[in-house]
């Protein structure tokens, strides 16, 4: 009987039960992580072609972040007029094409200025993708009546793992890295050509806009400013572990060079796993408790990392940071979509921009503080910020419904 039941199980029937807009949203998050992983794999090739040292190339890389910060607020305006579907229909293939340019131009024309322009444009269109997919995901969750955002965000991490793994596999098989990245970038554009058709055409479009009017840029205020600050802190935490985690384990905890990268790897695994189960967690204990307990646990984990006697217990603390912070940003985005103080498209672009600003500027601020005091003290400052998030969430009703 069990064998016959298994034989009758049809994956096509299961897939038909998933709304096409849900599949398209998952594909958008997957492709965003996938494209960023392809760029990461191109970094050594581009640096070598330009012949820059680490400091000069680091300045070149900043152009990606600046491009994203410039267009994220503008993306909210465009989405409010035309909807996320139209913006993503243009942004995904253009970003994919710019990755191809970033791969080919340095070899054919080793001009630093040209690469800066290309990467600025790539960051700009990737910023539009980030805002568009997040706005669409909030609308999809709201219309479904279920918690879906954490699962959507988990697909970004999976896309990153898939992109990095596939590039490694292809290069191990003897295929050129630049050619592989170009082919996979174009494949991403083709995939989105089909998957993007299922996006909701009105997602993110302001009710009062007919596609030609609607509100212009509005500086975030009230609850949107608070939610943007939460995103800033959470992205700052992620960026600090990415940029400073290995150095902390080496200099403060005595980790060997070959083990120093385990901190961010463990943090990323924990965040991905928790996001896969995050929607169930949120439905079980509620979004407010998820934020309060998660931020408090992450704050405690930073203290534990600083006080830990060796690198292994500090890395375990990073795992707890990943578990605690994993679902806070999806909940903050959901709350941003539910607030009524600003049009949803503008509010989401503001929260996303502030979060991205935290990812870019936060690690630099941690570095300045570490220079003035120590890296351990800098990490303790993040514990204070996370404790503030937990306290604010406990004392307000912002996350009650999200």
ChimeraX attribute file (.defattr): number of C-alpha atoms within 10 A of each C-alpha:
attribute: neighborCount
match mode: 1-to-1
recipient: residues
	/A:1	6
	/A:2	7
	/A:3	8
	/A:4	8
	/A:5	8
	/A:6	9
	/A:7	9
	/A:8	9
	/A:9	11
	/A:10	9
	/A:11	8
	/A:12	8
	/A:13	9
	/A:14	9
	/A:15	11
	/A:16	9
	/A:17	8
	/A:18	10
	/A:19	12
	/A:20	17
	/A:21	19
	/A:22	20
	/A:23	16
	/A:24	22
	/A:25	27
	/A:26	23
	/A:27	22
	/A:28	31
	/A:29	25
	/A:30	24
	/A:31	27
	/A:32	23
	/A:33	23
	/A:34	26
	/A:35	26
	/A:36	18
	/A:37	22
	/A:38	27
	/A:39	22
	/A:40	14
	/A:41	19
	/A:42	21
	/A:43	15
	/A:44	11
	/A:45	18
	/A:46	23
	/A:47	19
	/A:48	14
	/A:49	19
	/A:50	16
	/A:51	14
	/A:52	14
	/A:53	10
	/A:54	10
	/A:55	8
	/A:56	12
	/A:57	18
	/A:58	12
	/A:59	10
	/A:60	19
	/A:61	16
	/A:62	15
	/A:63	21
	/A:64	21
	/A:65	21
	/A:66	18
	/A:67	22
	/A:68	27
	/A:69	21
	/A:70	16
	/A:71	21
	/A:72	30
	/A:73	27
	/A:74	20
	/A:75	29
	/A:76	31
	/A:77	25
	/A:78	24
	/A:79	29
	/A:80	29
	/A:81	26
	/A:82	22
	/A:83	26
	/A:84	30
	/A:85	23
	/A:86	20
	/A:87	21
	/A:88	25
	/A:89	19
	/A:90	15
	/A:91	22
	/A:92	27
	/A:93	21
	/A:94	18
	/A:95	28
	/A:96	29
	/A:97	18
	/A:98	21
	/A:99	25
	/A:100	22
	/A:101	17
	/A:102	25
	/A:103	24
	/A:104	18
	/A:105	17
	/A:106	20
	/A:107	15
	/A:108	9
	/A:109	12
	/A:110	17
	/A:111	13
	/A:112	20
	/A:113	10
	/A:114	15
	/A:115	22
	/A:116	19
	/A:117	16
	/A:118	22
	/A:119	27
	/A:120	23
	/A:121	22
	/A:122	27
	/A:123	26
	/A:124	26
	/A:125	28
	/A:126	27
	/A:127	29
	/A:128	32
	/A:129	27
	/A:130	23
	/A:131	31
	/A:132	31
	/A:133	26
	/A:134	28
	/A:135	29
	/A:136	29
	/A:137	32
	/A:138	27
	/A:139	19
	/A:140	22
	/A:141	17
	/A:142	17
	/A:143	9
	/A:144	12
	/A:145	8
	/A:146	12
	/A:147	23
	/A:148	24
	/A:149	26
	/A:150	24
	/A:151	22
	/A:152	26
	/A:153	27
	/A:154	24
	/A:155	24
	/A:156	23
	/A:157	23
	/A:158	17
	/A:159	23
	/A:160	22
	/A:161	16
	/A:162	18
	/A:163	26
	/A:164	20
	/A:165	14
	/A:166	18
	/A:167	23
	/A:168	15
	/A:169	12
	/A:170	15
	/A:171	14
	/A:172	11
	/A:173	9
	/A:174	8
	/A:175	13
	/A:176	12
	/A:177	20
	/A:178	20
	/A:179	15
	/A:180	17
	/A:181	25
	/A:182	22
	/A:183	13
	/A:184	20
	/A:185	26
	/A:186	18
	/A:187	14
	/A:188	23
	/A:189	23
	/A:190	15
	/A:191	16
	/A:192	20
	/A:193	14
	/A:194	10
	/A:195	19
	/A:196	23
	/A:197	15
	/A:198	16
	/A:199	25
	/A:200	21
	/A:201	15
	/A:202	18
	/A:203	24
	/A:204	30
	/A:205	26
	/A:206	22
	/A:207	13
	/A:208	12
	/A:209	13
	/A:210	12
	/A:211	15
	/A:212	9
	/A:213	13
	/A:214	17
	/A:215	14
	/A:216	14
	/A:217	15
	/A:218	13
	/A:219	12
	/A:220	20
	/A:221	14
	/A:222	10
	/A:223	17
	/A:224	27
	/A:225	17
	/A:226	18
	/A:227	29
	/A:228	29
	/A:229	18
	/A:230	26
	/A:231	27
	/A:232	24
	/A:233	24
	/A:234	26
	/A:235	24
	/A:236	26
	/A:237	25
	/A:238	23
	/A:239	22
	/A:240	26
	/A:241	23
	/A:242	19
	/A:243	16
	/A:244	22
	/A:245	24
	/A:246	25
	/A:247	19
	/A:248	23
	/A:249	25
	/A:250	19
	/A:251	14
	/A:252	19
	/A:253	22
	/A:254	16
	/A:255	20
	/A:256	13
	/A:257	11
	/A:258	9
	/A:259	14
	/A:260	21
	/A:261	20
	/A:262	19
	/A:263	25
	/A:264	23
	/A:265	17
	/A:266	19
	/A:267	25
	/A:268	22
	/A:269	15
	/A:270	20
	/A:271	24
	/A:272	24
	/A:273	16
	/A:274	22
	/A:275	28
	/A:276	20
	/A:277	14
	/A:278	27
	/A:279	22
	/A:280	17
	/A:281	18
	/A:282	20
	/A:283	12
	/A:284	11
	/A:285	10
	/A:286	16
	/A:287	27
	/A:288	23
	/A:289	18
	/A:290	25
	/A:291	27
	/A:292	23
	/A:293	19
	/A:294	25
	/A:295	29
	/A:296	22
	/A:297	23
	/A:298	27
	/A:299	27
	/A:300	20
	/A:301	25
	/A:302	24
	/A:303	21
	/A:304	20
	/A:305	27
	/A:306	22
	/A:307	13
	/A:308	18
	/A:309	13
	/A:310	16
	/A:311	24
	/A:312	18
	/A:313	16
	/A:314	26
	/A:315	27
	/A:316	19
	/A:317	25
	/A:318	27
	/A:319	22
	/A:320	25
	/A:321	30
	/A:322	29
	/A:323	24
	/A:324	26
	/A:325	29
	/A:326	31
	/A:327	30
	/A:328	25
	/A:329	25
	/A:330	27
	/A:331	27
	/A:332	25
	/A:333	24
	/A:334	26
	/A:335	21
	/A:336	32
	/A:337	26
	/A:338	20
	/A:339	16
	/A:340	11
	/A:341	13
	/A:342	20
	/A:343	23
	/A:344	26
	/A:345	29
	/A:346	32
	/A:347	31
	/A:348	32
	/A:349	30
	/A:350	28
	/A:351	28
	/A:352	28
	/A:353	24
	/A:354	25
	/A:355	23
	/A:356	25
	/A:357	21
	/A:358	26
	/A:359	23
	/A:360	20
	/A:361	16
	/A:362	23
	/A:363	21
	/A:364	17
	/A:365	15
	/A:366	24
	/A:367	17
	/A:368	14
	/A:369	17
	/A:370	16
	/A:371	11
	/A:372	11
	/A:373	11
	/A:374	16
	/A:375	22
	/A:376	18
	/A:377	16
	/A:378	20
	/A:379	24
	/A:380	20
	/A:381	17
	/A:382	21
	/A:383	24
	/A:384	16
	/A:385	18
	/A:386	27
	/A:387	21
	/A:388	18
	/A:389	25
	/A:390	24
	/A:391	16
	/A:392	16
	/A:393	22
	/A:394	17
	/A:395	11
	/A:396	10
	/A:397	11
	/A:398	21
	/A:399	23
	/A:400	13
	/A:401	12
	/A:402	21
